[in-house]
């Protein structure tokens, strides 16, 4: 592996800098939106069917592990504000090859996740249209709208995510409140099922499918958290990183407890787990089963905006990752150019085209089969990304122990927690071999890393240090 050189850096011009236009409220809501993904709204039907009520324990365990990933990322980003994202610190700490593999893998992560979002959006539109052709047309229109809005300004992206996340937060809080009232009043649905806390163990127990079912629910549970690291790609466009990034990361535990554990427990108290269908959102199903058809329509709108939010995040983050790779000589120079609005337009176009190809996948099979395939691939790729963040932190602490001890935002348990989380990720990968659908997707992912190895052999000689400075005035 050759070291980066600076001889072939390209001259940077001021209008090619990313602009620090995301305010504190944008970052906080982006962080919340990243922690509430399509996997929670769409994928929980299958995970509940697989694990029963015990699925909330899986969400809790994964949430705790990813909190430490976030803390590791936060410490590194605040150690050097010239690092625009985790791809930058991986390239500096682990070498340019690691940065190349991480940057392009994260790009693919969001392309695949965006495909899952497209499949979910199609399902949500179909809830109203009852016609797959119209559902596909409306999904394509949704993607084009997101592209148009992202081509304007990064501040508009921040506003979109702010309101998308706010809708999700309000909806989940209302769902928890409604479920609580139904349980307290002993509401009985038309089909004879009573809302009660006892529903969590009355239908085969808290873990009705045993350990195999409990562990089998981890695949979708992992995918539900993809995007939690999105704050790490907004660093270069964040107005006050030392203030906003720690605040966003520190709130992760309470978000996990409220938006995953509390929401799922509340839902399963009202709707027995064995009535949850796998091919649609259980949040929509809950209101439908208890006869609140109008509320089901409202919740379908919420999960639709949630999927659109996730797709929007994917379009944003992939274009920024391509931008960073281009300025290191690891991607086409076209991806490193900004439009007059200060956004990487070519990266946005490329991403939307690739994400939109999921419509073909959805048209050829069932929604849940296509969703399981792409979410498993996405989960494996994101585990690689999260692992690289942890490995970067391990190397940073070994090389710069004083910097770690003096950090304004040190990772707790830095001497052992990265190893604990890495071991947990290995355990999750092993679990993915337990089912045929997830195993097939798992076997596909090594092909990506083989292709990256070939690509690196081609571009390694022209890779160089980032040719842009990021410590810019706030816009």
DAURPE-V623745 format. One line per field, one symbol per residue. phi: phi as a letter, one per 40 degrees, with the letter a starting at -180 (. if undefined). burial: # if it has 9 or more other C-alpha atoms within 8 Angstrom, else .. A space follows every 10 residues. Layout:
phi: ???
burial: ???
This chain:
phi: .cccbbcbcc ccbdcbccbc bccdcccccc cccccbccdc ccccdccccc bgdccccccc cccccccccc ccccccccca ccccaccccc cccbhccccc ccccccdcdc cccccccccc dcccccdccf accccccccc cccccccccc ccbcccdccd cdcdcccccc ccccdccccc cccccgdbcc cgcccacccc bcbggcbcbg cccdcccccc cccdcchccd dcbcdcbcca ddcccdcccc cddccccccb cccccccccc bddcccccba ccccddcccc gccccccccc cccccccccc cccccccccc ccdccccbgb adddcccbcc cgbccccccc cccccccccc ccccaccccc ccdcccdccc cccccccccc cccdcccccb ccccccccac ccgccbcdcc ccccccccdc ccccbccccc cccccddccc cccccccccd cbcacdcbcb cbccc
burial: ........#. .....##### ####.##### ########## ########## ######.### .######### ########.. #.######## ########## ########## ########## ######..#. .#.###.### .###.##.## ####.##### ##.######. ###.##..## .##..####. ..####..## #.#..####. ..######## ########## #########. #..######. .##.###### ########## ###..##### ########## .#..###.## ########## ########## ########## #.#.####.. .########. ##.######. ##....#..# ########## ###.###### #######... #.##..#.## #..#..##.. ##.##..##. ####...### ##.##...#. .#...#..## ..#####..# .....
